[in-house]
Amino acid sequence: MANVTNNRPLSPHLQIYKPIPTMVMSIVHRITGGALYVGTLLVAWWLVAAASGPAYYEWANWVMGTWIGRLVLIGYTWALVHHMLGGLRHFMWDLGHGFDKHFTTKLAKAQPVVSICLTVLIWAIALLVR
């Protein structure tokens, strides 16, 4: 329903607002939180496979070793790192720091870059240690 005098909506929604970095990171934070539920089910499945015996454990490792399995694991790692960085950002705000508009925008722009770099670093270390 529109405000007749100014032809504006009574209740703004996402189609009205211009996406800004902090808004996008808030949405991505919620999406990664949801993705972590699914990823945690995969971790639980892997633990059940490990407890079920060598044959089932080997099959679970084979599934996660395929290119699709690796892609899922890399995505889970990224979601975990990205969500953690968002949580640290919120923790900083809970402590009363970092509310300057320009600082929050820089932090929001840096978050995806840092999360991707940390994910690549984690996987590089994991593959080197392996």
Salt bridges, closest charged atoms under 4 A:
none
